[in-house]
Amino acid sequence: MKTVYRFVLKAYVGPMVLTFFIVMFILLMHYLWMHIDELVGKGLGPGVIIELVLYASATLVPMGLPLATLLASIMTMGNLGENNELLALKAAGISLPRIMKPLIILMTVVCVGSFFVINDLTPYSFRKMISLMRDISKQRQEMKFQDGIFFNGIPDRSIRIGHQDPETNKLTDILIYDNAKYSNMQTIVADSGYIRISDDKKYLLVLLYNGQIYEENRDYQWFEQNELSHHLFDEQQLLIPLSGFAFERSEGEFSNQSETKNMHQLSHMIDSLKQAQDSIVTLFEHRLIKSHIFRNMASMELDSLLPLRKVSVAGMLDTMSVEARNAVFTQASAWAEEARVYSDYESEYMRYTSQLLYRAQADFQRKIALPFSIMIFFLIGAPLGAIIRKGGLGMPIVVSVIFFVVYYIITITGEKFVKDGAWSPFWGIWVSSFILFPIAIFLTYKSTNDSAIFNPDAYKKRLEPAIVWGRRVWERFKAFKNQKHTSNE
């Protein structure tokens, strides 16, 4: 049996590793495509790109590992069935559950490892990725000139060139508007020159030839009096300080998103949000009544307020003058508006904390549900591959994509209901596993009993009596119709 176990493990590990990297590559390309606008044109080094790819890959493991497991299990058992190796093992008296035993043990280890990945590695990578993307977003794009178009990437300065030589980078017909100093505005015109960023990306180096500088000196009363000056030059060098062109890493890695926390941190976050909601609900009525509605009666007991119900408000208003009524209505309207604003604020804060709570609870349940979903996909893929007996990347990919799309749609729907507060986090996250688990049990049972559920001949044979009966009914109907037509003639 050890030889058989080694043979089965060797047949499975190769496709598992291959499909995992293929799936991760596809998901990673999708991630980079979604963020391509934030990365292109900023002169990022290869080290930064590789670091971002590694962090993004770690965050995509919870999505890629179940799909890779399903595809690899279908491919492995399909190859064994297509090459009649599975049939030979069964002929030797080895049942399908015994053949799958080493794979089940291996997948148990993978499931346990996936829990530590999603609980420890994924939050850390997500936190690092957010910090890195924040640093990338702060960096300015590279300085690239286009003929006849103003470049406004430098604060308080605009640069336009007529033409740039692609080989020598020489610029002609240069126009620079410099408004960096409020009291001194410059307009520089030059026939040619060179503009580039220093190696440390902290300064803009400008070398101009044959030009003029128009300078307007303004004081605090520039609208009444100012001074204009005009300078000619054969060669002019400028050193302009820059900021934001050099990539700078920030020290902070803190993020309040639930995706960046492990189960212990999520548990603490959930308890804090529940306490915050309880305090809001407990103090809302007290604050509203004491501070807004009955502020004049705050020192009175509630029992003393009961006689007020018997007082006729209309009768009290009849005894007041017009000015007094107007004052009462104005004050009541102001208190009611203040109470409404206070209620809206508390309601919005309650909605915000509820969204954070639902999201944290969903992430907490997701960390537990992922290992079970991986095992369910294996229990679906292995029996399915033994039934269809097709290896390679053709039929397994089609079947895997169908099952994964169904799983993904159910999962996304459940998460949406959880975030909206319609479902509990447990049911919203586990509903996909509850739906697919009976399918896994059914396929395992059918493959163990060698049931040909994908054989059209077997279904045709079972439906043959119904087809024969339908033909007889149709022939009798046609004969009755022809007989009726003959009698009418």
C-alpha positions in Angstrom: 0.0 0.0 0.0 2.9 2.4 0.6 3.8 2.1 -3.1 0.3 2.9 -4.1 0.1 5.9 -1.7 3.4 7.3 -3.0 2.2 6.8 -6.6 -1.1 8.7 -5.8 0.7 11.5 -3.9 3.2 11.9 -6.7 0.4 12.1 -9.2 -1.4 14.8 -7.2 1.4 17.0 -5.9 2.6 18.0 -9.3 -0.8 19.2 -10.7 -1.5 20.9 -7.3 1.6 23.0 -7.4 1.2 23.8 -11.1 -2.5 24.8 -10.9 -1.9 26.8 -7.8 0.8 29.0 -9.5 -1.4 29.3 -12.6 -4.4 30.4 -10.6 -2.3 32.8 -8.6 -0.7 34.3 -11.8 -4.2 34.9 -13.2 -5.5 36.5 -10.0 -2.3 38.6 -9.7 -2.6 39.8 -13.3 -6.2 40.9 -12.6 -5.0 42.8 -9.5 -2.3 44.6 -11.4 -4.6 45.4 -14.2 -7.1 47.0 -11.7 -4.3 49.2 -10.2 -2.3 49.8 -13.4 -3.2 53.5 -13.4 -1.7 54.0 -9.9 1.6 52.3 -10.9 2.4 53.5 -14.4 4.5 56.6 -15.0 5.9 57.0 -11.5 9.4 55.5 -12.1 9.1 52.8 -9.5 12.1 50.5 -9.2 11.9 46.7 -9.7 12.3 46.2 -6.0 9.1 48.1 -5.2 7.1 46.3 -7.9 8.4 42.8 -6.6 7.5 43.7 -3.1 4.0 44.8 -4.1 3.6 41.6 -6.1 4.6 39.4 -3.1 2.2 41.2 -0.7 -0.6 41.0 -3.2 0.0 37.4 -3.9 -0.3 36.6 -0.2 -3.6 38.4 0.0 -4.9 36.4 -2.9 -4.1 32.9 -1.4 -7.6 32.6 0.2 -9.2 32.9 -3.3 -6.7 30.9 -5.3 -6.1 27.9 -3.0 -9.7 26.5 -3.2 -9.8 26.8 -7.0 -6.4 25.2 -7.3 -7.4 22.4 -5.1 -10.6 21.7 -7.1 -8.7 21.8 -10.4 -5.8 19.7 -9.2 -8.0 17.0 -7.8 -10.1 16.7 -11.0 -7.0 16.6 -13.1 -5.3 13.9 -10.9 -8.2 11.5 -10.6 -9.2 12.2 -14.3 -5.7 11.3 -15.5 -5.7 8.1 -13.4 -9.1 7.2 -14.8 -8.2 8.1 -18.4 -5.0 5.9 -18.3 -7.0 3.0 -16.7 -4.7 3.2 -13.6 -7.7 3.8 -11.4 -9.4 0.8 -12.9 -6.3 -1.3 -12.3 -6.2 -0.3 -8.6 -9.9 -1.1 -8.2 -9.3 -4.4 -9.9 -6.6 -5.2 -7.3 -9.2 -4.8 -4.5 -8.4 -1.3 -3.5 -11.5 0.9 -3.1 -11.7 4.5 -4.0 -11.7 5.8 -0.4 -8.4 3.9 0.3 -6.9 5.3 -2.9 -7.9 8.8 -1.7 -6.6 8.2 1.8 -3.1 9.8 1.4 -4.7 12.7 -0.5 -7.2 13.3 2.3 -4.3 13.3 4.8 -2.4 15.7 2.6 -5.4 18.0 2.2 -5.9 18.0 6.0 -2.4 19.3 6.4 -3.1 21.9 3.6 -6.3 23.0 5.4 -4.5 23.5 8.7 -1.8 25.4 7.0 -4.3 27.6 5.1 -5.8 28.6 8.5 -2.5 30.0 9.7 -1.9 31.7 6.3 -5.3 33.5 6.4 -5.0 34.3 10.1 -1.4 35.5 10.2 0.2 35.9 6.8 -2.7 37.5 4.9 -3.4 40.2 7.5 0.2 41.1 7.6 0.5 41.2 3.8 -2.7 43.2 3.5 -1.4 45.8 6.0 1.9 46.1 4.2 0.2 46.3 0.8 -2.0 49.1 2.0 1.0 51.0 3.4 3.0 50.5 0.2 0.1 51.6 -2.1 -0.4 54.7 0.1 3.3 55.6 -0.4 3.0 55.0 -4.2 -0.1 57.2 -4.4 1.9 60.0 -2.7 4.6 59.9 -5.4 4.3 62.2 -8.3 4.4 61.0 -11.9 7.6 61.3 -13.8 8.3 64.5 -15.6 7.5 63.9 -19.3 7.1 66.8 -21.7 4.8 66.8 -24.7 5.3 69.2 -27.5 3.0 72.2 -27.2 1.4 71.1 -23.9 1.9 72.6 -20.5 3.4 70.4 -17.8 1.8 71.3 -14.4 3.3 68.5 -12.3 5.5 71.0 -10.3 3.6 73.1 -7.7 3.3 76.8 -8.7 5.1 76.3 -12.0 4.0 75.5 -15.6 6.4 74.5 -18.3 5.7 74.3 -22.0 8.1 73.3 -24.7 7.8 73.5 -28.5 9.8 70.3 -29.3 12.0 67.7 -27.6 14.7 65.9 -29.4 14.2 62.2 -28.5 17.9 61.4 -28.9 19.6 64.3 -27.1 16.7 65.4 -24.9 17.3 69.0 -26.1 14.3 71.3 -25.7 13.4 74.2 -27.9 11.0 77.1 -27.6 10.8 76.9 -23.8 8.2 78.9 -21.8 8.2 78.7 -18.0 5.6 80.4 -15.6 7.1 80.7 -12.1 4.6 81.8 -9.4 6.4 80.1 -6.5 6.8 83.4 -4.7 3.7 85.5 -4.2 5.6 88.8 -4.4 7.7 87.8 -7.4 6.2 86.3 -10.6 8.5 85.3 -13.4 7.9 84.4 -17.0 11.0 82.8 -18.7 11.3 82.4 -22.4 14.3 80.6 -24.0 15.2 79.4 -27.4 16.6 76.1 -26.2 17.9 74.2 -23.1 17.8 71.1 -21.0 15.5 70.3 -18.0 16.0 67.2 -15.9 15.5 65.9 -12.4 18.6 65.3 -10.2 19.7 61.8 -9.4 18.3 62.0 -5.9 15.0 63.4 -7.3 15.1 66.4 -4.9 15.9 69.2 -7.4 15.0 70.2 -10.9 18.0 71.2 -12.9 17.3 73.8 -15.6 19.8 75.0 -18.2 18.5 77.6 -20.7 20.2 79.3 -23.7 19.3 82.6 -25.4 16.3 83.8 -23.5 14.5 86.5 -21.6 13.1 86.8 -18.1 10.0 89.0 -17.4 9.7 89.6 -13.7 6.9 91.3 -11.8 7.7 92.5 -8.3 4.6 92.9 -6.1 4.2 94.1 -2.5 1.1 94.0 -0.3 -0.4 96.9 -2.4 0.4 95.3 -5.8 -3.0 96.3 -7.2 -1.9 99.9 -6.8 1.7 99.8 -7.6 4.1 97.1 -8.9 7.5 96.9 -10.7 8.2 95.2 -14.0 11.7 94.2 -15.0 13.2 92.6 -18.1 16.4 90.6 -18.3 18.3 89.1 -21.3 20.6 86.1 -20.9 22.8 83.9 -23.1 22.9 81.1 -20.5 20.9 80.7 -17.4 21.0 77.9 -14.7 18.2 77.3 -12.3 18.0 74.9 -9.3 14.4 74.3 -8.3 13.6 72.2 -5.1 11.2 69.3 -5.7 9.1 67.2 -3.4 7.2 64.0 -4.1 9.2 62.7 -7.1 11.4 60.5 -4.9 9.8 57.4 -3.6 9.7 57.6 0.2 8.6 54.8 2.5 6.4 55.7 5.5 7.0 54.1 8.9 3.3 53.6 9.8 1.7 50.3 9.1 -1.5 50.9 11.1 -4.8 50.2 9.4 -8.2 50.0 11.1 -9.6 47.7 8.4 -10.8 44.3 9.5 -8.8 42.6 6.7 -5.6 43.6 8.4 -6.4 41.8 11.7 -6.1 38.2 12.9 -8.7 36.4 14.9 -7.6 37.6 18.3 -7.6 41.2 17.1 -10.9 40.8 15.3 -12.4 39.4 18.5 -11.2 42.4 20.5 -12.5 44.7 17.7 -15.9 43.0 17.8 -16.2 43.3 21.5 -15.3 47.0 21.3 -17.9 47.7 18.6 -20.6 45.9 20.6 -19.8 47.9 23.7 -19.9 51.1 21.7 -23.3 50.1 20.3 -24.6 49.2 23.7 -23.5 52.5 25.1 -25.2 54.4 22.3 -28.5 52.5 22.8 -28.4 52.9 26.5 -27.6 56.7 26.6 -29.6 57.7 23.5 -33.0 58.0 25.2 -31.6 59.5 28.4 -29.6 62.2 26.5 -32.5 62.9 24.2 -35.0 63.4 26.9 -32.8 65.2 29.4 -30.9 67.4 27.0 -33.5 68.2 24.3 -37.1 67.5 25.0 -37.7 68.1 28.7 -34.6 70.2 29.4 -36.7 72.5 31.7 -37.8 69.6 33.7 -34.6 67.7 34.0 -34.5 67.9 37.8 -38.1 66.5 38.1 -38.9 62.8 38.6 -40.7 60.9 35.9 -43.7 60.3 38.1 -44.1 64.0 38.6 -44.4 64.4 34.8 -47.5 62.1 34.6 -50.0 64.8 35.6 -48.8 66.8 32.6 -50.7 64.3 30.4 -54.0 65.4 31.9 -53.3 69.1 31.2 -55.1 70.5 28.2 -52.5 72.1 25.9 -55.1 73.9 23.9 -56.5 75.4 27.1 -53.1 76.6 28.2 -52.5 78.2 24.8 -55.9 79.9 24.9 -54.8 81.8 28.0 -51.6 83.1 26.4 -51.1 86.3 24.4 -50.1 86.2 20.7 -46.5 87.1 21.6 -46.3 84.3 24.2 -47.7 81.8 21.8 -45.2 82.8 19.2 -42.4 82.4 21.7 -43.6 79.0 22.8 -43.9 77.8 19.2 -40.5 79.2 18.3 -38.8 77.5 21.2 -40.6 74.2 20.6 -39.6 74.3 17.0 -35.9 75.0 17.9 -35.9 72.1 20.5 -37.5 69.7 18.0 -34.9 70.7 15.3 -32.1 70.2 17.7 -33.5 66.8 18.8 -33.7 65.8 15.1 -30.2 66.8 14.4 -29.0 64.9 17.4 -31.0 61.8 16.4 -29.6 61.9 12.9 -26.1 62.1 14.2 -26.6 59.2 16.6 -28.3 57.2 13.8 -25.4 57.8 11.4 -22.8 56.8 14.0 -24.8 53.7 14.8 -25.0 52.8 11.1 -21.2 53.3 10.8 -20.4 51.1 13.8 -22.8 48.4 12.5 -21.0 48.3 9.2 -17.7 47.9 10.9 -19.1 45.2 13.2 -20.7 43.2 10.4 -17.5 43.4 8.4 -15.3 42.3 11.3 -17.7 39.4 12.1 -17.7 38.3 8.5 -13.9 38.3 8.4 -13.8 36.3 11.6 -16.0 33.6 10.2 -14.2 33.6 6.9 -10.9 32.6 8.5 -12.7 29.6 10.0 -14.6 28.7 6.8 -11.7 28.7 4.4 -10.1 25.4 5.5 -13.5 23.7 5.3 -14.1 25.1 1.8 -10.8 23.7 0.6 -11.7 20.3 1.9 -15.1 20.5 0.3 -13.6 21.4 -3.0 -11.3 18.4 -2.8 -14.2 16.1 -2.0 -16.0 17.5 -5.0 -13.0 17.4 -7.4 -11.5 14.0 -6.6 -14.8 11.9 -7.0 -15.7 14.1 -10.0 -12.4 13.4 -11.7 -12.8 9.6 -11.0 -16.3 9.8 -12.6 -15.6 11.8 -15.8 -12.2 10.1 -16.3 -10.8 13.1 -18.3 -7.4 14.6 -17.5 -5.4 17.4 -18.9 -6.6 21.0 -18.9 -9.7 20.8 -21.0 -12.7 19.3 -19.2 -11.2 19.8 -15.7 -10.9 23.6 -16.2 -14.5 23.8 -17.5 -15.9 21.8 -14.5 -13.7 23.7 -12.0 -14.7 27.1 -13.3 -18.4 26.2 -13.1 -18.2 25.0 -9.5 -16.0 27.9 -8.5 -18.3 30.5 -10.1 -21.3 29.0 -8.2 -19.3 29.1 -5.0 -18.1 32.6 -5.6 -21.6 33.9 -6.4 -23.1 32.4 -3.3 -20.2 33.7 -1.2 -20.5 37.2 -2.5 -24.2 37.2 -2.1 -23.9 36.0 1.5 -21.3 38.6 2.3 -23.5 41.3 0.9 -26.4 40.2 3.1 -24.1 40.2 6.1 -22.8 43.7 5.4 -26.4 44.9 5.0 -27.4 43.3 8.3 -30.0 41.0 6.7 -28.2 37.8 7.6 -26.1 36.8 10.5 -22.3 36.5 9.8 -22.3 32.8 10.4 -25.0 32.0 7.8 -23.7 34.6 5.3 -20.2 33.1 5.2 -21.0 29.4 5.7 -24.0 29.2 3.3 -21.7 28.3 0.3 -20.1 25.5 2.3 -23.6 24.2 3.4 -24.8 24.1 -0.2 -21.7 22.5 -1.7 -21.1 19.9 1.1 -24.1 17.7 0.2 -22.9 17.8 -3.5 -19.5 16.6 -2.3 -21.1 13.7 -0.3 -23.3 12.8 -3.3 -20.3 12.7 -5.7 -18.2 10.7 -3.3 -21.0 8.2 -2.8 -21.5 7.9 -6.6 -17.8 7.5 -7.4 -17.4 4.9 -4.7 -20.2 2.8 -6.2 -18.9 3.4 -9.8 -22.0 5.2 -10.8 -21.9 6.7 -14.3 -23.7 9.9 -13.6 -22.1 11.6 -16.7 -22.7 8.7 -19.0 -25.5 9.6 -21.5 -26.1 6.0 -22.4 -27.0 5.2 -18.8 -29.6 8.0 -18.7 -30.9 7.0 -22.1 -31.4 3.4 -20.9 -33.3 4.6 -17.9 -35.5 6.9 -19.9 -36.1 4.3 -22.7 -39.4 3.0 -21.2 -40.7 6.6 -20.9 -39.7 7.3 -24.5 -41.4 4.1 -25.8 -44.6 5.0 -23.9 -44.5 8.5 -25.3 -44.2 7.2 -28.8 -47.1 4.9 -28.3 -49.3 7.7 -27.0 -48.3 9.9 -30.0 -49.1 7.1 -32.5 -52.5 6.6 -30.9 -53.2 10.3 -31.0 -52.3 10.5 -34.7 -54.4 7.4 -35.5 -57.4 8.9 -33.6 -56.9 12.2 -35.5 -56.8 10.5 -38.9 -59.9 8.5 -38.1 -61.8 11.6 -37.1 -60.7 13.4 -40.3 -61.9 10.4 -42.4 -65.3 10.3 -40.7 -65.8 14.0 -41.3 -65.2 13.5 -45.1 
